[in-house]
């Protein structure tokens, strides 16, 4: 009878540890930066780990064709965001022991 209480206490401690680790991971990710670039590296974007666009750098030669520049900006931002997402998923898997919890990222 009391063995189940011990298991419940252990499970509650693990849940609390996971919660604390997730808070730390989110704080770490918010300060992390991820860079993505368009093919040719004429446009580079930097996104934080909490998916906020921080900066965009555009080479002067990229400004000659507006439509191409728009496409390059989208590509660079998507690449940076994907890098941030992959890192967040990897860190979340470490925190949760590989358990996928929907809505955390």
BALOBA-1460 file (C-alpha; in Angstrom, 3 decimals):
// residues 105
<rec num="1" residu="x" x="0.000" y="0.000" z="0.000"/>
<rec num="2" residu="x" x="2.705" y="2.499" z="0.956"/>
<rec num="3" residu="x" x="4.849" y="1.445" z="-1.992"/>
<rec num="4" residu="x" x="2.466" y="3.237" z="-4.337"/>
<rec num="5" residu="x" x="2.819" y="6.428" z="-2.283"/>
<rec num="6" residu="x" x="6.574" y="6.216" z="-2.680"/>
<rec num="7" residu="x" x="6.219" y="5.841" z="-6.425"/>
<rec num="8" residu="x" x="3.801" y="8.780" z="-6.508"/>
<rec num="9" residu="x" x="6.242" y="10.927" z="-4.534"/>
<rec num="10" residu="x" x="9.039" y="9.960" z="-6.909"/>
<rec num="11" residu="x" x="6.882" y="10.797" z="-9.909"/>
<rec num="12" residu="x" x="5.941" y="14.173" z="-8.409"/>
<rec num="13" residu="x" x="9.622" y="14.969" z="-7.813"/>
<rec num="14" residu="x" x="10.463" y="14.068" z="-11.408"/>
<rec num="15" residu="x" x="7.632" y="16.274" z="-12.654"/>
<rec num="16" residu="x" x="8.919" y="19.184" z="-10.539"/>
<rec num="17" residu="x" x="12.465" y="18.618" z="-11.843"/>
<rec num="18" residu="x" x="11.206" y="18.608" z="-15.440"/>
<rec num="19" residu="x" x="9.257" y="21.817" z="-14.793"/>
<rec num="20" residu="x" x="12.336" y="23.544" z="-13.339"/>
<rec num="21" residu="x" x="14.515" y="22.305" z="-16.190"/>
<rec num="22" residu="x" x="11.967" y="23.574" z="-18.734"/>
<rec num="23" residu="x" x="11.996" y="27.048" z="-17.152"/>
<rec num="24" residu="x" x="15.785" y="27.123" z="-17.345"/>
<rec num="25" residu="x" x="15.756" y="25.843" z="-20.931"/>
<rec num="26" residu="x" x="13.277" y="28.551" z="-21.982"/>
<rec num="27" residu="x" x="15.429" y="31.240" z="-20.356"/>
<rec num="28" residu="x" x="18.524" y="29.873" z="-22.082"/>
<rec num="29" residu="x" x="16.747" y="29.720" z="-25.439"/>
<rec num="30" residu="x" x="15.477" y="33.303" z="-25.121"/>
<rec num="31" residu="x" x="19.060" y="34.553" z="-24.939"/>
<rec num="32" residu="x" x="20.380" y="32.248" z="-27.673"/>
<rec num="33" residu="x" x="20.709" y="33.506" z="-31.246"/>
<rec num="34" residu="x" x="20.330" y="31.555" z="-34.472"/>
<rec num="35" residu="x" x="21.397" y="32.779" z="-37.869"/>
<rec num="36" residu="x" x="20.036" y="31.829" z="-41.248"/>
<rec num="37" residu="x" x="20.991" y="32.998" z="-44.693"/>
<rec num="38" residu="x" x="19.626" y="32.949" z="-48.189"/>
<rec num="39" residu="x" x="21.513" y="31.140" z="-50.935"/>
<rec num="40" residu="x" x="24.524" y="33.252" z="-51.851"/>
<rec num="41" residu="x" x="24.698" y="34.696" z="-48.323"/>
<rec num="42" residu="x" x="23.545" y="38.124" z="-49.512"/>
<rec num="43" residu="x" x="20.846" y="38.195" z="-46.826"/>
<rec num="44" residu="x" x="21.327" y="37.013" z="-43.255"/>
<rec num="45" residu="x" x="18.745" y="36.952" z="-40.470"/>
<rec num="46" residu="x" x="19.211" y="36.463" z="-36.744"/>
<rec num="47" residu="x" x="16.392" y="35.020" z="-34.626"/>
<rec num="48" residu="x" x="16.415" y="34.500" z="-30.868"/>
<rec num="49" residu="x" x="15.595" y="31.140" z="-29.333"/>
<rec num="50" residu="x" x="12.129" y="32.395" z="-28.462"/>
<rec num="51" residu="x" x="11.538" y="33.056" z="-32.180"/>
<rec num="52" residu="x" x="11.887" y="36.824" z="-32.178"/>
<rec num="53" residu="x" x="13.522" y="38.363" z="-35.251"/>
<rec num="54" residu="x" x="16.563" y="40.266" z="-33.990"/>
<rec num="55" residu="x" x="18.286" y="41.521" z="-37.111"/>
<rec num="56" residu="x" x="18.553" y="41.319" z="-40.873"/>
<rec num="57" residu="x" x="21.733" y="42.093" z="-42.815"/>
<rec num="58" residu="x" x="21.512" y="42.771" z="-46.532"/>
<rec num="59" residu="x" x="24.483" y="43.005" z="-48.860"/>
<rec num="60" residu="x" x="24.363" y="46.067" z="-51.133"/>
<rec num="61" residu="x" x="24.350" y="43.940" z="-54.284"/>
<rec num="62" residu="x" x="21.169" y="42.193" z="-53.101"/>
<rec num="63" residu="x" x="19.193" y="45.436" z="-53.423"/>
<rec num="64" residu="x" x="19.311" y="45.489" z="-57.213"/>
<rec num="65" residu="x" x="16.294" y="43.194" z="-57.630"/>
<rec num="66" residu="x" x="13.423" y="43.906" z="-55.231"/>
<rec num="67" residu="x" x="11.493" y="40.673" z="-55.801"/>
<rec num="68" residu="x" x="14.601" y="38.555" z="-55.393"/>
<rec num="69" residu="x" x="15.498" y="40.489" z="-52.242"/>
<rec num="70" residu="x" x="12.054" y="39.824" z="-50.760"/>
<rec num="71" residu="x" x="12.479" y="36.102" z="-51.469"/>
<rec num="72" residu="x" x="15.955" y="36.115" z="-49.955"/>
<rec num="73" residu="x" x="14.689" y="37.806" z="-46.784"/>
<rec num="74" residu="x" x="11.969" y="35.181" z="-46.381"/>
<rec num="75" residu="x" x="14.467" y="32.398" z="-46.975"/>
<rec num="76" residu="x" x="16.946" y="33.768" z="-44.429"/>
<rec num="77" residu="x" x="14.284" y="34.307" z="-41.755"/>
<rec num="78" residu="x" x="12.851" y="30.832" z="-42.329"/>
<rec num="79" residu="x" x="16.316" y="29.266" z="-42.086"/>
<rec num="80" residu="x" x="17.073" y="31.084" z="-38.824"/>
<rec num="81" residu="x" x="13.673" y="30.166" z="-37.381"/>
<rec num="82" residu="x" x="14.101" y="26.528" z="-38.372"/>
<rec num="83" residu="x" x="17.508" y="26.460" z="-36.694"/>
<rec num="84" residu="x" x="15.974" y="27.884" z="-33.496"/>
<rec num="85" residu="x" x="13.101" y="25.378" z="-33.641"/>
<rec num="86" residu="x" x="15.449" y="22.414" z="-34.121"/>
<rec num="87" residu="x" x="17.564" y="23.532" z="-31.178"/>
<rec num="88" residu="x" x="14.482" y="24.029" z="-28.977"/>
<rec num="89" residu="x" x="13.130" y="20.584" z="-29.885"/>
<rec num="90" residu="x" x="16.498" y="18.980" z="-29.137"/>
<rec num="91" residu="x" x="16.803" y="20.715" z="-25.770"/>
<rec num="92" residu="x" x="13.183" y="19.897" z="-24.918"/>
<rec num="93" residu="x" x="13.826" y="16.222" z="-25.674"/>
<rec num="94" residu="x" x="16.729" y="16.317" z="-23.206"/>
<rec num="95" residu="x" x="14.549" y="17.921" z="-20.524"/>
<rec num="96" residu="x" x="11.579" y="15.592" z="-20.946"/>
<rec num="97" residu="x" x="13.569" y="12.429" z="-21.587"/>
<rec num="98" residu="x" x="12.297" y="12.258" z="-25.164"/>
<rec num="99" residu="x" x="8.621" y="12.551" z="-24.291"/>
<rec num="100" residu="x" x="6.893" y="14.796" z="-26.822"/>
<rec num="101" residu="x" x="4.530" y="17.201" z="-25.076"/>
<rec num="102" residu="x" x="2.379" y="19.126" z="-27.557"/>
<rec num="103" residu="x" x="2.337" y="22.902" z="-27.331"/>
<rec num="104" residu="x" x="5.646" y="23.376" z="-25.511"/>
<rec num="105" residu="x" x="7.521" y="24.731" z="-28.511"/>
